[in-house]
Amino acid sequence: MNPQPIQLWQMQGRFYRLTRPKLEGGGTHDGVHLPDGRVLHITAERGLEVCGYGDFEQQREVHIKSMLDPAANDHAWNRVRQLLLENRAYDALTNNCETVARTVMGEPNASPQALVWGLVAVGAVLAAVG
């Protein structure tokens, strides 16, 4: 699904996986718009948190990556509660903004962005060695 610009008035009552440019460096930052209007996301600096939409947005353009059928909201809320109970520390490969957002949405727990950055790092090391 191609990212679509957000219309906040249409989002209430639904789970959406969101993306925006990172505050520093390249790539994107993902979060989940909760049906009550707050956003769940994780960062290395602050860990897992639920915040207001503006705190997630940080004056950057936010897009919708995927949306959940409202019939699945109960399952998604259960996944949110489980993540908050576990409160695992941020890990760039296994517990990052992308994996957290995908977990809530019931999507495959993967981070294609982390994989790409890992491959770039390996390529740089190999180029430096060779």
Buried (B, 14 or more C-beta within 10 A) or exposed (E): EEBEEBEEEEBEEBBBBBBBBBEEEEBBBBBBBBBEEBBBBBBEEEEBBBBEBEBBBEEEEBBBBBBBEEEEBEEBBEBBEEBEEEEEEBEEEEBBBBBBBBBBBBBEEEBEBBEEBEEEEEEEEEEEEE
